[in-house]
Amino acid sequence: MLNLERAKKSPAIFLRLVGISPQAFEELMDVLKKAYPDFERKKLSRRKRERVIGAGGKFKLSLEGRTLLWAHQEVRLPKELCGLTVKVF
């Protein structure tokens, strides 16, 4: 699993992984953390739900982890990500 805190300690590596600096990522997360509960509630309260809200599978990654992976999905996996995944660095 990616060690996000470890990646944030090296701004150069973080920039190459995500495309933005750790400070910009934190600002983005502040905005997302405020907007996410309303978005999630709206998404889950659609008319034709088969299960009640809260039932079903849970996310394995935090909102930060999911955002990091989303930001990185179009970029090839560099060595730094592989190293952070297996804790080589």
N, C-alpha and C positions, 0 to 999 in steps of 0.2 A: 504494500500500500504506500502511496506517496506521502512523504512526511512534509506537510505544507509549511510548518514552522521552520523546518530546516531549510527549505527552499527560500523562504523569505529572508533568511539571514545572509544570503548571497544575492544582492540585487542584480548582478550581471547574469547569473544563472536564471533567476526568476524572470528577468526581462526576455531572455532567449526562449524560455519555456512558454510564456503566456503572451508576450508582446507588449506588456505594460509593466511599469515599475511596481514594486510592492506597495508604495504609498498610494498610487492610483488604484491598485486592486482593493486596498482598504477603503478608499473613498467609494468605490463601486459597491463594495459589500455593505457599507453603511446605508446606501440608497436602497439596495436590494432587500436588506433585512427589514427595512421599514415598509416596503411595498409588498413583500412576499406573502404575508398572512392574508391580506385582502385578495390578492390574486388567487391564492390556493383555495380560499373559501368560495370564491366565485366559480372557480373551475370545478370544485367538488359538488356544488349545489345545482347541478344541471337536473333537468326534469326526469329523465329516464334512467336513473341510477338503479343498479341491481343490488347494491350493498349500501349500508348506512355509512355515513362519513366516519372515518377512523378504522373501518374494517379493511381487510386486505393487507398486502405487503407493505413493509416500511422501507424507507430509503436506507441504504447501507452507508452512504456518504452524507456528510453534513452539507448545508447549503454552500459553504465555502468550497468544499471539495467538488461538488457538482458544478459550480461556476468555473472553477479552475479547469476541470476537464472539458467543459463546454468551450471555454476560451481557447483551449489547446487542440481541439479535435481536428482542425483543418491543417495542423502543422505536423510534419513527420516527427517521430520520436527521436529526439537527440540523445546523445550519450548521457547528458546530465540527468535527464528524466530516468533513464534506465539505472543510473547510479543511485539516484535518490530512492528509487523503488526498492532496490536490493541493499541499500545502505552501504554503498561502496565509498562514497565521499564522506 
